[in-house]
């Protein structure tokens, strides 16, 4: 997602640290009066180094994600003859475990280092995939059967995402402090472009390795999984070079802190006896929750089943499917920076509304797709290019809108609640979709695609009532 980062255990230059300056003033117990404003200082060089490190972290973590999700994991389960319900769980588990994010936010706010907290939860979350790599080796020797391997895959997916869910809100709050508000569109556009470029290069290569591995596709996936875990662990090391943030300090300053990129960012004091704004009284945030819950439900109603439709129903080889994935990543790469710059100029809401209509129509365009040469060479590539270009805007602007709406104080709590609501609704959509996909009387997968398209368009309505701060 500085010459050294700011950690208690690391000796660094004073100018590169995150400091809070509070004068010694004798005050009555019931009130707090400060003669000076506290300062939250992040030097310009520290911000620049942090953003570079975060981009490298994203690139390396993408290699890990490629091997533990998406097309490769779906093809692995297809080879094991998994049922549609398993594919529904494959997508719903990462979303459903977001319900644990409020607990993760609560725990992270009581730590004194974003970096150490992230290292603990994400390091463990990535290392547990080594168990699956070992299980694949045992499967190749006949030690376990395919059904046992499917169950083990789902359990590891659950454990990894539970651990990741404990760290997501803290990580996003950390990055929100490091990225100046006026540069969010441009930076996240560039960062997401780097992710897309990594997908563009690595995904087709990984698909070729799996499909042509001399020991079979299952064994080939196990080898790639080992490589992916190694990249995932190294990516966490990149976070060492980001300026560390003390959550206790972050929650002691006002939400106007990080608006401009400058050597010293001065914040207004927040009195200790001032109550925080209640989340349930933040109408703008509540409307955003309604939108994100409806949107995630409608999108994930059919999201896990496009790969299943190509691999199983149409019988397309995994190398073709990974090629389509790379085309989608390429379109995402080309459009992401442009969407980021446009979002900085016109705001995120207009883009979400316009592009959301295109994303809503996209599943309906799948209704005429089959395994003909025309569809394989033309229609399917065009659909994936359209998806890459439009989802670049949706992912970027949804993230930026959430960062803009959530206040800085107890920010991770807001992020956690939004993720929990989105995860629960997305998991519900995937679960319902997995059952609809099994019944031909409801149209099967094609009927599911059409239903999802209509619900996506309806989910855009709450966006008309959301107000984007600063616009």
C-alpha positions as a Markdown table, in Angstrom:
| # | Residue | x | y | z |
|---|---|---|---|---|
| 1 | Unk | 0.0 | 0.0 | 0.0 |
| 2 | Unk | 13.9 | 10.2 | 5.2 |
| 3 | Unk | 17.2 | 9.0 | 5.9 |
| 4 | Unk | 15.7 | 6.7 | 8.4 |
| 5 | Unk | 12.2 | 6.1 | 9.6 |
| 6 | Unk | 11.1 | 7.4 | 13.0 |
| 7 | Unk | 11.0 | 4.5 | 15.5 |
| 8 | Unk | 11.6 | 4.4 | 19.2 |
| 9 | Unk | 14.3 | 1.7 | 18.7 |
| 10 | Unk | 16.2 | 3.6 | 15.9 |
| 11 | Unk | 18.4 | 6.6 | 16.4 |
| 12 | Unk | 17.6 | 9.2 | 13.7 |
| 13 | Unk | 18.2 | 12.9 | 13.0 |
| 14 | Unk | 15.9 | 15.1 | 15.0 |
| 15 | Unk | 14.7 | 16.8 | 11.8 |
| 16 | Unk | 13.4 | 13.6 | 10.4 |
| 17 | Unk | 11.3 | 12.7 | 13.4 |
| 18 | Unk | 7.6 | 13.2 | 14.2 |
| 19 | Unk | 7.5 | 15.6 | 17.1 |
| 20 | Unk | 4.9 | 17.0 | 19.4 |
| 21 | Unk | 5.9 | 20.2 | 21.2 |
| 22 | Unk | 3.7 | 21.0 | 24.3 |
| 23 | Unk | 4.9 | 23.7 | 26.7 |
| 24 | Unk | 5.0 | 23.1 | 30.4 |
| 25 | Unk | 2.0 | 25.0 | 31.7 |
| 26 | Unk | 0.4 | 24.6 | 35.1 |
| 27 | Unk | -3.4 | 24.4 | 34.6 |
| 28 | Unk | -6.5 | 23.5 | 36.7 |
| 29 | Unk | -7.4 | 19.8 | 36.4 |
| 30 | Unk | -10.7 | 20.5 | 34.7 |
| 31 | Unk | -9.3 | 22.5 | 31.8 |
| 32 | Unk | -6.3 | 22.6 | 29.5 |
| 33 | Unk | -4.8 | 25.8 | 28.2 |
| 34 | Unk | -1.8 | 25.8 | 25.9 |
| 35 | Unk | 0.3 | 28.9 | 25.3 |
| 36 | Unk | 1.6 | 27.5 | 22.0 |
| 37 | Unk | 0.2 | 25.3 | 19.2 |
| 38 | Unk | 1.5 | 21.7 | 19.1 |
| 39 | Unk | 3.4 | 20.8 | 16.0 |
| 40 | Unk | 3.3 | 17.7 | 13.9 |
| 41 | Unk | 6.5 | 17.9 | 11.8 |
| 42 | Unk | 7.1 | 15.8 | 8.8 |
| 43 | Unk | 10.0 | 17.2 | 6.6 |
| 44 | Unk | 9.6 | 17.3 | 2.9 |
| 45 | Unk | 12.4 | 14.9 | 2.3 |
| 46 | Unk | 10.8 | 12.5 | 4.7 |
| 47 | Unk | 7.5 | 12.6 | 2.8 |
| 48 | Unk | 9.3 | 12.1 | -0.5 |
| 49 | Unk | 11.3 | 9.1 | 0.8 |
| 50 | Unk | 8.2 | 7.6 | 2.4 |
| 51 | Unk | 6.1 | 7.8 | -0.8 |
| 52 | Unk | 8.9 | 6.2 | -2.8 |
| 53 | Unk | 9.2 | 3.4 | -0.3 |
| 54 | Unk | 5.4 | 2.9 | -0.3 |
| 55 | Unk | 5.4 | 2.6 | -4.1 |
| 56 | Unk | 8.2 | 0.0 | -4.0 |
| 57 | Unk | 6.2 | -1.8 | -1.2 |
| 58 | Unk | 3.2 | -1.8 | -3.5 |
| 59 | Unk | 5.1 | -3.3 | -6.4 |
| 60 | Unk | 6.6 | -6.2 | -4.4 |
| 61 | Unk | 3.4 | -6.9 | -2.6 |
| 62 | Unk | 1.6 | -7.1 | -6.0 |
| 63 | Unk | 3.8 | -10.1 | -6.9 |
| 64 | Unk | 2.6 | -11.7 | -3.6 |
| 65 | Unk | -1.0 | -10.9 | -4.4 |
| 66 | Unk | -0.8 | -12.3 | -7.9 |
| 67 | Unk | 0.2 | -15.7 | -6.5 |
| 68 | Unk | -2.3 | -15.8 | -3.6 |
| 69 | Unk | -5.5 | -14.5 | -5.3 |
| 70 | Unk | -7.1 | -13.8 | -8.7 |
| 71 | Unk | -6.6 | -15.9 | -11.8 |
| 72 | Unk | -3.8 | -18.2 | -10.5 |
| 73 | Unk | -5.6 | -19.2 | -7.3 |
| 74 | Unk | -8.9 | -19.6 | -9.3 |
| 75 | Unk | -7.2 | -21.9 | -11.8 |
| 76 | Unk | -5.6 | -23.9 | -9.0 |
| 77 | Unk | -9.0 | -24.6 | -7.5 |
| 78 | Unk | -10.5 | -25.4 | -11.0 |
| 79 | Unk | -7.7 | -28.1 | -11.3 |
| 80 | Unk | -8.8 | -29.4 | -7.9 |
| 81 | Unk | -12.4 | -29.7 | -9.2 |
| 82 | Unk | -13.8 | -27.2 | -6.7 |
| 83 | Unk | -17.5 | -26.3 | -6.7 |
| 84 | Unk | -19.0 | -22.9 | -7.5 |
| 85 | Unk | -19.7 | -22.5 | -3.8 |
| 86 | Unk | -15.9 | -22.7 | -3.2 |
| 87 | Unk | -15.4 | -19.9 | -5.7 |
| 88 | Unk | -18.0 | -17.8 | -3.9 |
| 89 | Unk | -16.1 | -18.4 | -0.6 |
| 90 | Unk | -12.9 | -17.5 | -2.4 |
| 91 | Unk | -14.2 | -14.0 | -3.0 |
| 92 | Unk | -16.4 | -13.6 | 0.1 |
| 93 | Unk | -13.8 | -14.6 | 2.7 |
| 94 | Unk | -11.4 | -11.6 | 2.0 |
| 95 | Unk | -14.4 | -9.3 | 2.3 |
| 96 | Unk | -16.2 | -10.9 | 5.2 |
| 97 | Unk | -13.1 | -10.8 | 7.4 |
| 98 | Unk | -13.2 | -7.0 | 7.1 |
| 99 | Unk | -15.6 | -7.2 | 10.0 |
| 100 | Unk | -12.6 | -7.6 | 12.1 |
| 101 | Unk | -11.1 | -4.2 | 11.0 |
| 102 | Unk | -12.7 | -2.2 | 13.9 |
| 103 | Unk | -10.9 | -4.5 | 16.3 |
| 104 | Unk | -7.7 | -3.9 | 14.4 |
| 105 | Unk | -8.2 | -0.2 | 14.5 |
| 106 | Unk | -8.9 | -0.3 | 18.2 |
| 107 | Unk | -5.7 | -2.3 | 18.8 |
| 108 | Unk | -3.5 | -0.2 | 16.5 |
| 109 | Unk | -4.6 | 3.1 | 18.1 |
| 110 | Unk | -3.2 | 1.8 | 21.4 |
| 111 | Unk | 0.3 | 1.2 | 19.9 |
| 112 | Unk | 3.1 | 3.8 | 19.4 |
| 113 | Unk | 4.3 | 2.7 | 16.0 |
| 114 | Unk | 2.4 | 2.1 | 12.7 |
| 115 | Unk | 5.4 | 0.3 | 11.3 |
| 116 | Unk | 5.9 | -2.2 | 14.1 |
| 117 | Unk | 2.1 | -3.0 | 14.1 |
| 118 | Unk | 2.1 | -3.5 | 10.3 |
| 119 | Unk | 5.2 | -5.7 | 10.4 |
| 120 | Unk | 3.6 | -8.0 | 13.0 |
| 121 | Unk | 0.2 | -8.5 | 11.3 |
| 122 | Unk | 1.2 | -8.5 | 7.7 |
| 123 | Unk | 4.4 | -10.5 | 8.2 |
| 124 | Unk | 2.4 | -13.3 | 9.8 |
| 125 | Unk | -0.4 | -13.0 | 7.2 |
| 126 | Unk | 2.0 | -13.7 | 4.4 |
| 127 | Unk | 4.1 | -16.4 | 6.0 |
| 128 | Unk | 1.0 | -18.6 | 6.6 |
| 129 | Unk | 0.9 | -19.2 | 2.8 |
| 130 | Unk | 4.0 | -21.3 | 3.2 |
| 131 | Unk | 1.7 | -24.0 | 4.7 |
| 132 | Unk | -0.2 | -24.2 | 1.5 |
| 133 | Unk | 3.1 | -24.5 | -0.5 |
| 134 | Unk | 4.1 | -27.4 | 1.7 |
| 135 | Unk | 0.6 | -29.0 | 1.4 |
| 136 | Unk | 0.9 | -28.8 | -2.4 |
| 137 | Unk | 4.2 | -30.7 | -2.2 |
| 138 | Unk | 2.6 | -33.4 | -0.1 |
| 139 | Unk | -0.3 | -33.6 | -2.5 |
| 140 | Unk | 2.1 | -34.2 | -5.4 |
| 141 | Unk | 3.5 | -37.2 | -3.4 |
| 142 | Unk | -0.1 | -38.5 | -2.7 |
| 143 | Unk | -0.2 | -37.5 | 0.9 |
| 144 | Unk | -3.5 | -35.6 | 0.7 |
| 145 | Unk | -6.4 | -35.6 | -1.7 |
| 146 | Unk | -7.8 | -32.7 | -3.7 |
| 147 | Unk | -10.8 | -32.1 | -1.4 |
| 148 | Unk | -8.5 | -31.8 | 1.6 |
| 149 | Unk | -6.3 | -29.4 | -0.4 |
| 150 | Unk | -9.3 | -27.3 | -1.2 |
| 151 | Unk | -10.3 | -27.0 | 2.4 |
| 152 | Unk | -6.8 | -26.2 | 3.5 |
| 153 | Unk | -6.6 | -23.5 | 0.9 |
| 154 | Unk | -9.8 | -21.8 | 2.2 |
| 155 | Unk | -8.5 | -22.1 | 5.8 |
| 156 | Unk | -5.2 | -20.4 | 4.9 |
| 157 | Unk | -7.1 | -17.8 | 2.9 |
| 158 | Unk | -9.2 | -17.1 | 6.0 |
| 159 | Unk | -6.3 | -16.9 | 8.4 |
| 160 | Unk | -4.2 | -14.7 | 6.1 |
| 161 | Unk | -7.1 | -12.3 | 5.5 |
| 162 | Unk | -8.0 | -12.2 | 9.2 |
| 163 | Unk | -4.5 | -11.1 | 10.0 |
| 164 | Unk | -4.5 | -8.6 | 7.2 |
| 165 | Unk | -7.8 | -7.2 | 8.3 |
| 166 | Unk | -6.3 | -6.3 | 11.7 |
| 167 | Unk | -3.8 | -4.1 | 9.9 |
| 168 | Unk | -5.7 | -2.5 | 7.0 |
| 169 | Unk | -7.2 | 0.5 | 8.8 |
| 170 | Unk | -3.9 | 1.3 | 10.5 |
| 171 | Unk | -2.0 | 1.1 | 7.2 |
| 172 | Unk | -4.5 | 3.3 | 5.4 |
| 173 | Unk | -4.4 | 5.9 | 8.3 |
| 174 | Unk | -0.6 | 5.8 | 8.1 |
| 175 | Unk | -0.6 | 6.5 | 4.4 |
| 176 | Unk | -3.2 | 9.2 | 4.7 |
| 177 | Unk | -0.8 | 11.1 | 7.1 |
| 178 | Unk | 2.1 | 10.8 | 4.7 |
| 179 | Unk | 0.3 | 11.8 | 1.4 |
| 180 | Unk | -0.6 | 15.5 | 1.2 |
| 181 | Unk | -4.2 | 16.1 | 0.5 |
| 182 | Unk | -3.7 | 18.1 | -2.6 |
| 183 | Unk | -1.4 | 15.4 | -4.1 |
| 184 | Unk | -3.5 | 12.3 | -3.3 |
| 185 | Unk | -5.0 | 11.9 | -6.8 |
| 186 | Unk | -1.6 | 12.2 | -8.5 |
| 187 | Unk | 0.3 | 10.0 | -6.0 |
| 188 | Unk | -2.2 | 7.2 | -5.8 |
| 189 | Unk | -2.6 | 7.4 | -9.5 |
| 190 | Unk | 1.1 | 6.9 | -9.9 |
| 191 | Unk | 1.2 | 4.2 | -7.2 |
| 192 | Unk | -1.6 | 2.2 | -8.7 |
| 193 | Unk | 0.0 | 2.6 | -12.2 |
| 194 | Unk | 3.1 | 0.9 | -10.8 |
| 195 | Unk | 0.9 | -1.9 | -9.4 |
| 196 | Unk | -0.8 | -2.3 | -12.9 |
| 197 | Unk | 2.6 | -2.4 | -14.6 |
| 198 | Unk | 3.7 | -5.1 | -12.3 |
| 199 | Unk | 0.5 | -7.1 | -13.1 |
| 200 | Unk | 1.0 | -6.4 | -16.8 |
| 201 | Unk | 4.5 | -8.0 | -16.7 |
| 202 | Unk | 4.2 | -10.7 | -14.0 |
| 203 | Unk | 0.7 | -12.1 | -14.5 |
| 204 | Unk | 1.2 | -13.5 | -18.1 |
| 205 | Unk | 4.6 | -14.8 | -17.1 |
| 206 | Unk | 3.1 | -16.5 | -14.1 |
| 207 | Unk | 0.3 | -18.0 | -16.3 |
| 208 | Unk | 2.9 | -19.4 | -18.7 |
| 209 | Unk | 4.9 | -21.0 | -15.9 |
| 210 | Unk | 1.8 | -22.6 | -14.4 |
| 211 | Unk | 0.4 | -23.9 | -17.7 |
| 212 | Unk | 3.8 | -25.3 | -19.0 |
| 213 | Unk | 5.3 | -26.5 | -15.7 |
| 214 | Unk | 6.8 | -30.0 | -16.3 |
| 215 | Unk | 5.2 | -31.4 | -13.1 |
| 216 | Unk | 1.7 | -30.1 | -13.9 |
| 217 | Unk | -0.2 | -26.9 | -13.2 |
| 218 | Unk | -0.8 | -27.7 | -9.5 |
| 219 | Unk | 2.9 | -28.2 | -8.8 |
| 220 | Unk | 3.8 | -25.2 | -10.9 |
| 221 | Unk | 1.4 | -23.1 | -8.8 |
| 222 | Unk | 3.2 | -24.3 | -5.6 |
| 223 | Unk | 6.6 | -23.1 | -6.9 |
| 224 | Unk | 5.1 | -19.7 | -7.8 |
| 225 | Unk | 3.5 | -19.5 | -4.4 |
| 226 | Unk | 6.9 | -19.9 | -2.7 |
| 227 | Unk | 8.3 | -17.1 | -4.8 |
| 228 | Unk | 5.3 | -14.9 | -4.1 |
| 229 | Unk | 5.7 | -15.3 | -0.3 |
| 230 | Unk | 9.3 | -14.2 | -0.6 |
| 231 | Unk | 8.4 | -11.1 | -2.5 |
| 232 | Unk | 5.7 | -10.4 | 0.1 |
| 233 | Unk | 8.1 | -10.5 | 3.0 |
| 234 | Unk | 10.6 | -8.2 | 1.3 |
| 235 | Unk | 7.8 | -5.7 | 0.6 |
| 236 | Unk | 7.2 | -5.3 | 4.3 |
| 237 | Unk | 10.8 | -4.4 | 4.7 |
| 238 | Unk | 10.2 | -1.4 | 2.4 |
| 239 | Unk | 7.9 | 0.1 | 5.0 |
| 240 | Unk | 11.0 | 0.6 | 7.2 |
| 241 | Unk | 11.9 | 3.6 | 5.1 |
| 242 | Unk | 8.6 | 5.3 | 5.6 |
| 243 | Unk | 8.3 | 7.9 | 8.3 |
| 244 | Unk | 6.8 | 6.1 | 11.2 |
| 245 | Unk | 3.6 | 7.6 | 12.8 |
| 246 | Unk | 2.7 | 7.4 | 16.5 |
| 247 | Unk | -1.1 | 6.9 | 16.7 |
| 248 | Unk | -1.2 | 8.6 | 20.1 |
| 249 | Unk | 0.3 | 11.7 | 18.5 |
| 250 | Unk | -1.9 | 11.6 | 15.5 |
| 251 | Unk | -5.0 | 11.6 | 17.6 |
| 252 | Unk | -3.9 | 14.6 | 19.6 |
| 253 | Unk | -3.9 | 17.0 | 16.8 |
| 254 | Unk | -6.7 | 18.6 | 14.7 |
| 255 | Unk | -7.8 | 17.3 | 11.3 |
| 256 | Unk | -6.4 | 20.3 | 9.4 |
| 257 | Unk | -2.8 | 19.0 | 9.8 |
| 258 | Unk | -1.7 | 17.5 | 6.6 |
| 259 | Unk | -2.9 | 19.7 | 3.8 |
| 260 | Unk | 0.3 | 21.0 | 2.2 |
| 261 | Unk | 3.7 | 19.5 | 1.4 |
| 262 | Unk | 6.1 | 21.6 | 3.3 |
| 263 | Unk | 9.1 | 21.2 | 5.7 |
| 264 | Unk | 7.0 | 21.7 | 8.8 |
| 265 | Unk | 3.2 | 21.2 | 9.0 |
| 266 | Unk | 1.7 | 23.1 | 11.9 |
| 267 | Unk | -1.6 | 22.0 | 13.3 |
| 268 | Unk | -4.2 | 23.7 | 15.5 |
| 269 | Unk | -4.4 | 22.4 | 19.1 |
| 270 | Unk | -7.2 | 20.2 | 20.1 |
| 271 | Unk | -8.2 | 20.4 | 23.8 |
| 272 | Unk | -8.2 | 17.2 | 25.7 |
| 273 | Unk | -11.6 | 17.7 | 27.1 |
| 274 | Unk | -13.2 | 18.4 | 23.6 |
| 275 | Unk | -15.4 | 15.4 | 22.6 |
| 276 | Unk | -14.8 | 13.7 | 19.3 |
| 277 | Unk | -17.5 | 14.0 | 16.6 |
| 278 | Unk | -19.8 | 10.9 | 16.9 |
| 279 | Unk | -19.6 | 8.7 | 13.8 |
| 280 | Unk | -23.3 | 8.2 | 13.8 |
| 281 | Unk | -23.8 | 12.0 | 13.7 |
| 282 | Unk | -21.5 | 12.4 | 10.7 |
| 283 | Unk | -24.2 | 12.4 | 8.0 |
| 284 | Unk | -21.8 | 12.7 | 5.1 |
| 285 | Unk | -19.9 | 9.6 | 6.3 |
| 286 | Unk | -23.2 | 7.6 | 6.8 |
| 287 | Unk | -24.3 | 8.4 | 3.3 |
| 288 | Unk | -21.0 | 7.2 | 2.0 |
| 289 | Unk | -21.4 | 4.0 | 3.9 |
| 290 | Unk | -24.8 | 3.4 | 2.2 |
| 291 | Unk | -23.2 | 4.0 | -1.2 |
| 292 | Unk | -20.2 | 1.7 | -0.5 |
| 293 | Unk | -22.4 | -1.1 | 0.9 |
| 294 | Unk | -24.8 | -1.1 | -2.1 |
| 295 | Unk | -21.9 | -0.8 | -4.5 |
| 296 | Unk | -19.9 | -3.7 | -3.0 |
| 297 | Unk | -22.9 | -5.9 | -2.9 |
| 298 | Unk | -23.8 | -5.4 | -6.6 |
| 299 | Unk | -20.2 | -5.6 | -7.8 |
| 300 | Unk | -19.3 | -8.8 | -5.9 |
| 301 | Unk | -22.6 | -10.5 | -6.8 |
| 302 | Unk | -20.8 | -11.6 | -10.0 |
| 303 | Unk | -17.1 | -10.5 | -9.6 |
| 304 | Unk | -15.7 | -14.0 | -8.7 |
| 305 | Unk | -17.4 | -15.7 | -11.6 |
| 306 | Unk | -15.9 | -14.0 | -14.7 |
| 307 | Unk | -12.7 | -16.2 | -14.4 |
| 308 | Unk | -14.8 | -19.2 | -13.6 |
| 309 | Unk | -17.0 | -18.5 | -16.7 |
| 310 | Unk | -13.9 | -18.4 | -18.9 |
| 311 | Unk | -12.0 | -21.3 | -17.4 |
| 312 | Unk | -14.8 | -23.7 | -16.8 |
| 313 | Unk | -17.9 | -22.8 | -18.9 |
| 314 | Unk | -16.0 | -21.6 | -22.0 |
| 315 | Unk | -13.0 | -23.9 | -21.4 |
| 316 | Unk | -10.4 | -21.3 | -22.2 |
| 317 | Unk | -6.8 | -22.1 | -21.3 |
| 318 | Unk | -5.4 | -20.4 | -18.3 |
| 319 | Unk | -2.6 | -18.8 | -20.4 |
| 320 | Unk | -5.3 | -16.9 | -22.4 |
| 321 | Unk | -7.1 | -15.8 | -19.2 |
| 322 | Unk | -3.9 | -14.5 | -17.7 |
| 323 | Unk | -3.2 | -12.7 | -21.0 |
| 324 | Unk | -6.6 | -11.0 | -20.7 |
| 325 | Unk | -5.7 | -10.1 | -17.1 |
| 326 | Unk | -2.5 | -8.4 | -18.4 |
| 327 | Unk | -4.5 | -6.4 | -20.9 |
| 328 | Unk | -6.7 | -5.2 | -18.1 |
| 329 | Unk | -3.7 | -4.3 | -16.1 |
| 330 | Unk | -2.2 | -2.5 | -19.1 |
| 331 | Unk | -5.4 | -0.4 | -19.5 |
| 332 | Unk | -5.4 | 0.3 | -15.8 |
| 333 | Unk | -1.8 | 1.4 | -16.0 |
| 334 | Unk | -2.4 | 3.8 | -18.9 |
| 335 | Unk | -5.5 | 5.4 | -17.4 |
| 336 | Unk | -4.6 | 5.6 | -13.7 |
| 337 | Unk | -2.3 | 8.6 | -13.8 |
| 338 | Unk | -4.7 | 10.5 | -16.0 |
| 339 | Unk | -7.6 | 9.7 | -13.7 |
| 340 | Unk | -5.5 | 10.8 | -10.7 |
| 341 | Unk | -4.7 | 14.2 | -12.2 |
| 342 | Unk | -8.3 | 14.7 | -13.3 |
| 343 | Unk | -9.5 | 13.9 | -9.8 |
| 344 | Unk | -7.2 | 16.6 | -8.3 |
| 345 | Unk | -8.8 | 19.1 | -10.7 |
| 346 | Unk | -12.5 | 18.2 | -10.7 |
| 347 | Unk | -12.9 | 16.1 | -7.6 |
| 348 | Unk | -13.7 | 12.4 | -7.1 |
| 349 | Unk | -17.5 | 12.5 | -7.1 |
| 350 | Unk | -18.1 | 13.5 | -10.8 |
| 351 | Unk | -15.7 | 10.8 | -11.9 |
| 352 | Unk | -17.4 | 8.1 | -9.8 |
| 353 | Unk | -20.8 | 9.0 | -11.2 |
| 354 | Unk | -19.7 | 9.0 | -14.8 |
| 355 | Unk | -17.4 | 6.0 | -14.7 |
| 356 | Unk | -19.8 | 4.1 | -12.4 |
| 357 | Unk | -22.4 | 4.0 | -15.2 |
| 358 | Unk | -19.8 | 2.4 | -17.5 |
| 359 | Unk | -18.9 | -0.2 | -14.8 |
| 360 | Unk | -22.6 | -0.9 | -14.4 |
| 361 | Unk | -23.1 | -1.7 | -18.0 |
| 362 | Unk | -20.0 | -3.9 | -18.4 |
| 363 | Unk | -21.4 | -7.2 | -16.9 |
| 364 | Unk | -24.4 | -6.9 | -19.4 |
| 365 | Unk | -21.9 | -6.9 | -22.3 |
| 366 | Unk | -20.8 | -10.4 | -21.3 |
| 367 | Unk | -24.1 | -11.9 | -22.2 |
| 368 | Unk | -23.2 | -12.6 | -25.8 |
| 369 | Unk | -19.7 | -14.0 | -25.1 |
| 370 | Unk | -18.8 | -17.5 | -26.1 |
| 371 | Unk | -15.8 | -19.5 | -27.1 |
| 372 | Unk | -15.7 | -18.5 | -30.7 |
| 373 | Unk | -12.5 | -17.2 | -32.3 |
| 374 | Unk | -14.0 | -13.8 | -32.7 |
| 375 | Unk | -14.8 | -13.5 | -29.0 |
| 376 | Unk | -11.4 | -15.0 | -27.9 |
| 377 | Unk | -9.4 | -12.7 | -30.1 |
| 378 | Unk | -11.5 | -9.5 | -30.1 |
| 379 | Unk | -14.5 | -9.3 | -27.7 |
| 380 | Unk | -12.9 | -10.7 | -24.5 |
| 381 | Unk | -9.8 | -8.5 | -24.9 |
| 382 | Unk | -12.0 | -5.4 | -25.4 |
| 383 | Unk | -14.0 | -6.2 | -22.3 |
| 384 | Unk | -10.9 | -6.5 | -20.2 |
| 385 | Unk | -9.5 | -3.3 | -21.5 |
| 386 | Unk | -12.7 | -1.5 | -20.7 |
| 387 | Unk | -12.7 | -3.0 | -17.2 |
| 388 | Unk | -9.1 | -1.9 | -16.6 |
| 389 | Unk | -9.7 | 1.7 | -17.8 |
| 390 | Unk | -12.9 | 2.1 | -15.7 |
| 391 | Unk | -11.9 | 0.3 | -12.5 |
| 392 | Unk | -8.7 | 2.5 | -12.4 |
| 393 | Unk | -11.0 | 5.4 | -11.8 |
| 394 | Unk | -13.4 | 3.6 | -9.4 |
| 395 | Unk | -10.7 | 2.3 | -7.1 |
| 396 | Unk | -8.7 | 5.5 | -7.1 |
| 397 | Unk | -11.7 | 7.8 | -6.5 |
| 398 | Unk | -13.4 | 5.6 | -3.9 |
| 399 | Unk | -10.1 | 5.5 | -1.9 |
| 400 | Unk | -9.6 | 9.3 | -2.2 |
| 401 | Unk | -13.2 | 10.1 | -1.3 |
| 402 | Unk | -12.9 | 8.0 | 1.8 |
| 403 | Unk | -9.7 | 9.7 | 2.8 |
| 404 | Unk | -11.3 | 13.1 | 2.3 |
| 405 | Unk | -14.5 | 12.3 | 4.3 |
| 406 | Unk | -12.8 | 10.7 | 7.4 |
| 407 | Unk | -11.5 | 13.2 | 10.0 |
| 408 | Unk | -7.9 | 12.8 | 11.0 |
| 409 | Unk | -8.6 | 12.1 | 14.7 |
| 410 | Unk | -9.4 | 8.4 | 15.2 |
| 411 | Unk | -9.2 | 8.1 | 11.4 |
| 412 | Unk | -8.4 | 4.4 | 11.4 |
| 413 | Unk | -11.8 | 3.8 | 13.2 |
| 414 | Unk | -13.6 | 5.4 | 10.3 |
| 415 | Unk | -11.6 | 3.4 | 7.8 |
| 416 | Unk | -12.3 | 0.2 | 9.7 |
| 417 | Unk | -16.1 | 0.8 | 9.9 |
| 418 | Unk | -16.2 | 1.6 | 6.1 |
| 419 | Unk | -14.2 | -1.6 | 5.4 |
| 420 | Unk | -16.3 | -3.7 | 7.7 |
| 421 | Unk | -19.5 | -2.5 | 6.0 |
| 422 | Unk | -18.1 | -2.9 | 2.5 |
| 423 | Unk | -16.7 | -6.3 | 3.3 |
| 424 | Unk | -19.9 | -7.6 | 4.9 |
| 425 | Unk | -22.1 | -6.4 | 2.0 |
| 426 | Unk | -19.6 | -7.7 | -0.6 |
| 427 | Unk | -19.4 | -11.1 | 1.0 |
| 428 | Unk | -23.2 | -11.2 | 1.2 |
| 429 | Unk | -23.3 | -10.4 | -2.5 |
| 430 | Unk | -20.8 | -13.1 | -3.4 |
| 431 | Unk | -22.6 | -15.7 | -1.2 |
| 432 | Unk | -25.9 | -15.0 | -2.9 |
| 433 | Unk | -24.3 | -14.9 | -6.3 |
| 434 | Unk | -22.7 | -18.3 | -5.8 |
| 435 | Unk | -26.1 | -19.9 | -5.1 |
| 436 | Unk | -27.7 | -18.1 | -8.1 |
| 437 | Unk | -24.9 | -19.3 | -10.4 |
| 438 | Unk | -25.8 | -23.0 | -9.6 |
| 439 | Unk | -29.4 | -22.8 | -10.8 |
| 440 | Unk | -30.0 | -22.6 | -14.5 |
| 441 | Unk | -33.7 | -21.6 | -13.9 |
| 442 | Unk | -32.3 | -18.2 | -12.7 |
| 443 | Unk | -30.2 | -17.9 | -15.8 |
| 444 | Unk | -27.0 | -19.3 | -14.3 |
| 445 | Unk | -23.9 | -17.1 | -14.6 |
| 446 | Unk | -25.3 | -15.0 | -17.4 |
| 447 | Unk | -28.4 | -14.2 | -15.4 |
| 448 | Unk | -26.1 | -13.2 | -12.6 |
| 449 | Unk | -24.1 | -10.9 | -14.8 |
| 450 | Unk | -27.3 | -9.1 | -15.9 |
| 451 | Unk | -28.6 | -8.7 | -12.4 |
| 452 | Unk | -25.3 | -7.4 | -11.1 |
| 453 | Unk | -25.2 | -4.7 | -13.9 |
| 454 | Unk | -28.7 | -3.4 | -13.0 |
| 455 | Unk | -27.9 | -3.3 | -9.3 |
| 456 | Unk | -24.6 | -1.4 | -9.9 |
| 457 | Unk | -26.5 | 1.4 | -11.6 |
| 458 | Unk | -28.9 | 1.6 | -8.7 |
| 459 | Unk | -26.1 | 1.7 | -6.2 |
| 460 | Unk | -24.9 | 5.1 | -7.7 |
| 461 | Unk | -27.9 | 7.0 | -6.4 |
| 462 | Unk | -26.5 | 7.8 | -2.9 |
| 463 | Unk | -23.5 | 9.4 | -4.4 |
| 464 | Unk | -25.7 | 12.4 | -5.4 |
| 465 | Unk | -26.1 | 13.2 | -1.7 |
| 466 | Unk | -22.4 | 12.9 | -0.7 |
| 467 | Unk | -20.4 | 16.1 | -0.2 |
| 468 | Unk | -16.7 | 15.9 | -1.0 |
| 469 | Unk | -14.8 | 18.2 | 1.5 |
| 470 | Unk | -12.7 | 20.9 | -0.2 |
| 471 | Unk | -14.8 | 20.8 | -3.4 |
